[in-house]
């Protein structure tokens, strides 16, 4: 059941930002983690694993950094190697990833994206995935055509920074119609506390969904504007008039 939302704005949001894992897709398989481990070994010759790292809500850059630091690799060396690690992980995932992710799409996602597309509302990604990994997942899930742009790991050190990049991209293209980026004009949908905090840091509206690893209680503790079990429950009419 949805938790109470703040009063909706007078106009419908001009921009929707979406996380991928746990929000659009659920249980996408081990190939993503394997690609990060492969890249660390190929680029730096270090056998490192994601095992024991609380990856939920983290950026891929942060995950790789934690993997390597745990093996004694200096921060400066990791930073220098990161561009090549990103390229190596992306190539590995594209080459060795799953054949399809159509069966991993979260409930309510196709209908919501189709409704937003019909309204002409821009949809951008704000995700901890490396770019080619994120786009490949959406291709495999049959969702790529809904998204015009994305902010990915490697573009900023924080998820809040990624949201700022996505908002700036939208503003540069006139998608916010001159309106300030706030809780009335921009919505960020995610499944982790990090998504809620990223929205709050940018003063935009947060919708938290319980389709990822985080429990309802964990998400509720971070006070999203709206908390729902899945995107099946999201009613666009509740977000403002259009």
C-alpha positions as CSV (number, residue, x, y, z in Angstrom):
1,X,0.0,0.0,0.0
2,X,1.3,3.5,-0.9
3,X,2.3,5.8,1.9
4,X,0.8,9.3,1.9
5,X,2.4,11.7,-0.5
6,X,2.9,15.4,-0.1
7,X,0.4,17.6,-1.8
8,X,0.8,17.3,-5.5
9,X,2.1,20.3,-7.5
10,X,-0.3,22.3,-9.6
11,X,1.2,21.1,-12.9
12,X,2.4,17.7,-14.0
13,X,6.2,17.1,-13.7
14,X,8.3,18.1,-16.7
15,X,10.9,15.5,-16.2
16,X,11.2,11.9,-14.8
17,X,14.5,10.4,-13.7
18,X,14.8,6.6,-13.2
19,X,17.2,4.3,-11.5
20,X,17.7,0.9,-13.3
21,X,18.5,-2.0,-10.9
22,X,15.6,-2.7,-8.5
23,X,13.5,0.0,-10.1
24,X,13.1,-0.8,-13.8
25,X,14.7,-4.3,-13.6
26,X,14.9,-6.9,-10.8
27,X,17.3,-9.8,-10.6
28,X,19.3,-9.0,-13.7
29,X,21.8,-11.7,-13.1
30,X,25.5,-12.1,-12.0
31,X,27.1,-10.9,-15.2
32,X,27.3,-7.2,-14.1
33,X,29.3,-8.1,-11.0
34,X,31.4,-10.5,-13.0
35,X,32.2,-7.7,-15.5
36,X,33.5,-5.5,-12.7
37,X,35.7,-8.3,-11.3
38,X,37.0,-9.2,-14.7
39,X,37.9,-5.6,-15.4
40,X,39.8,-5.2,-12.2
41,X,41.8,-8.3,-13.0
42,X,42.5,-7.4,-16.6
43,X,43.5,-3.8,-16.0
44,X,45.4,-4.0,-12.7
45,X,46.1,-7.7,-12.5
46,X,44.3,-7.8,-9.1
47,X,42.0,-10.6,-8.2
48,X,39.2,-8.7,-6.4
49,X,35.6,-9.6,-5.7
50,X,32.3,-7.8,-4.9
51,X,31.6,-10.4,-2.2
52,X,30.8,-8.7,1.1
53,X,30.4,-5.2,-0.4
54,X,27.0,-3.7,0.1
55,X,26.5,-2.8,-3.5
56,X,22.9,-1.8,-3.3
57,X,22.6,1.9,-4.2
58,X,26.3,2.2,-4.9
59,X,27.9,3.5,-8.1
60,X,30.0,1.1,-10.1
61,X,33.0,3.3,-9.6
62,X,32.5,3.1,-5.8
63,X,32.1,-0.7,-6.0
64,X,35.3,-1.1,-8.0
65,X,37.2,1.2,-5.6
66,X,36.1,-0.7,-2.6
67,X,37.0,-4.0,-4.2
68,X,40.5,-2.8,-5.0
69,X,41.2,-1.0,-1.8
70,X,40.3,-4.2,0.1
71,X,43.1,-5.8,-1.9
72,X,45.6,-3.1,-0.9
73,X,45.5,-1.1,-4.1
74,X,46.3,2.6,-3.5
75,X,43.5,5.1,-4.2
76,X,45.7,7.1,-6.6
77,X,46.4,4.0,-8.7
78,X,42.7,3.1,-8.8
79,X,41.8,6.6,-9.9
80,X,44.3,6.5,-12.7
81,X,43.1,3.1,-13.9
82,X,39.4,3.8,-13.6
83,X,38.8,5.0,-17.2
84,X,40.3,1.8,-18.6
85,X,38.4,-0.3,-16.0
86,X,35.2,1.2,-17.1
87,X,35.9,0.4,-20.8
88,X,37.0,-3.1,-19.9
89,X,33.9,-3.8,-17.8
90,X,31.6,-2.4,-20.4
91,X,33.1,-4.6,-23.2
92,X,32.9,-7.6,-21.0
93,X,29.2,-7.1,-20.1
94,X,28.2,-6.4,-23.7
95,X,30.1,-9.5,-24.9
96,X,29.2,-11.9,-22.0
97,X,26.0,-10.5,-20.6
98,X,22.6,-12.2,-20.6
99,X,20.7,-12.9,-23.8
100,X,17.5,-11.2,-22.6
101,X,16.2,-9.3,-19.6
102,X,12.6,-9.0,-20.8
103,X,11.5,-11.4,-17.9
104,X,13.2,-9.2,-15.3
105,X,11.2,-6.0,-15.9
106,X,9.6,-4.8,-12.6
107,X,5.8,-4.7,-12.3
108,X,4.1,-1.7,-13.7
109,X,7.2,-0.4,-15.6
110,X,6.1,-0.9,-19.2
111,X,2.7,0.7,-18.6
112,X,4.2,3.7,-16.7
113,X,6.9,4.3,-19.4
114,X,4.3,4.1,-22.2
115,X,2.0,6.5,-20.4
116,X,4.8,9.0,-19.9
117,X,5.9,8.7,-23.5
118,X,2.3,9.4,-24.7
119,X,2.3,12.5,-22.6
120,X,5.6,13.6,-24.2
121,X,7.4,13.7,-20.8
122,X,11.2,13.3,-21.1
123,X,12.6,10.3,-19.2
124,X,16.3,10.1,-18.2
125,X,18.4,7.6,-16.3
126,X,20.2,8.3,-13.1
127,X,22.0,5.0,-12.4
128,X,25.1,3.6,-10.7
129,X,25.8,1.5,-13.8
130,X,28.6,2.3,-16.2
131,X,27.1,3.8,-19.4
132,X,27.3,0.9,-21.8
133,X,26.2,-1.6,-19.1
134,X,23.2,0.5,-18.3
135,X,22.2,1.0,-21.9
136,X,22.7,-2.7,-22.7
137,X,20.4,-3.7,-19.9
138,X,17.7,-1.5,-21.2
139,X,18.2,-2.9,-24.7
140,X,17.9,-6.5,-23.4
141,X,14.8,-5.6,-21.5
142,X,13.1,-3.9,-24.4
143,X,13.0,-0.5,-22.7
144,X,15.8,1.4,-24.4
145,X,13.5,3.4,-26.7
146,X,11.8,5.2,-23.8
147,X,15.0,7.0,-22.7
148,X,16.7,9.9,-24.4
149,X,19.7,10.4,-22.1
150,X,21.3,9.2,-18.9
151,X,23.7,10.0,-16.1
152,X,25.9,7.1,-15.2
153,X,28.8,6.0,-12.9
154,X,32.0,7.7,-13.9
155,X,30.2,11.0,-14.6
156,X,30.0,12.0,-11.0
157,X,31.2,10.6,-7.7
158,X,27.8,10.6,-6.1
159,X,24.2,9.8,-7.1
160,X,23.2,13.3,-6.2
161,X,25.8,14.6,-8.7
162,X,24.4,12.3,-11.4
163,X,20.9,13.7,-10.8
164,X,22.3,17.2,-11.2
165,X,23.9,16.2,-14.5
166,X,20.6,14.8,-15.8
167,X,18.7,17.9,-14.7
168,X,21.3,20.2,-16.4
169,X,20.9,18.1,-19.6
170,X,17.2,18.6,-19.5
171,X,17.4,22.3,-18.9
172,X,19.9,22.8,-21.7
173,X,17.4,21.2,-24.1
174,X,14.5,23.2,-22.8
175,X,12.6,20.3,-21.3
176,X,11.9,22.1,-18.1
177,X,10.2,25.0,-19.9
178,X,12.0,27.5,-17.8
179,X,10.7,26.1,-14.5
180,X,13.1,25.7,-11.6
181,X,14.2,22.1,-10.9
182,X,12.2,21.3,-7.8
183,X,9.6,18.9,-6.3
184,X,7.0,20.2,-8.7
185,X,8.9,19.9,-12.0
186,X,11.2,16.8,-11.5
187,X,10.6,13.4,-10.1
188,X,13.3,10.8,-9.3
189,X,12.1,7.2,-9.0
190,X,14.4,4.6,-7.3
191,X,14.5,1.7,-4.9
192,X,17.3,2.6,-2.5
193,X,17.9,5.2,0.2
194,X,20.6,6.6,-2.0
195,X,17.9,7.6,-4.6
196,X,15.8,9.4,-2.0
197,X,18.9,11.3,-0.7
198,X,19.9,12.2,-4.2
199,X,16.4,13.6,-4.8
200,X,16.5,15.6,-1.5
201,X,19.9,16.9,-2.3
202,X,18.6,18.4,-5.5
203,X,15.3,19.5,-4.0
204,X,13.2,17.3,-6.3
205,X,10.4,14.9,-5.7
206,X,11.3,11.3,-4.7
207,X,9.2,8.2,-5.4
208,X,10.6,5.1,-3.7
209,X,9.5,1.6,-4.8
210,X,9.9,-1.6,-2.8
211,X,11.0,-3.7,-5.8
212,X,14.7,-3.8,-4.8
213,X,16.6,-5.0,-1.8
214,X,15.7,-2.3,0.6
215,X,12.8,-3.0,2.9
216,X,9.8,-0.7,3.2
217,X,10.9,0.3,6.7
218,X,14.4,1.3,5.4
219,X,12.9,3.4,2.6
220,X,10.3,4.9,4.9
221,X,12.9,6.0,7.3
222,X,14.4,8.3,4.6
223,X,11.1,10.0,4.1
224,X,10.5,9.9,0.3
225,X,7.6,12.0,-1.0
226,X,5.8,8.8,-2.0
227,X,6.5,5.2,-1.1
228,X,4.9,2.4,-3.0
229,X,5.2,-1.4,-3.3
230,X,5.6,-1.3,-7.0
231,X,5.1,1.0,-10.0
232,X,1.7,-0.7,-10.6
233,X,0.4,1.5,-7.7
234,X,1.6,4.8,-9.2
235,X,-1.2,7.0,-10.5
236,X,0.1,9.8,-12.6
237,X,-3.0,11.9,-11.7
238,X,-1.7,12.0,-8.1
239,X,1.4,13.9,-9.3
240,X,-0.4,17.0,-10.5
241,X,-2.7,18.2,-13.2
242,X,-1.8,18.2,-16.8
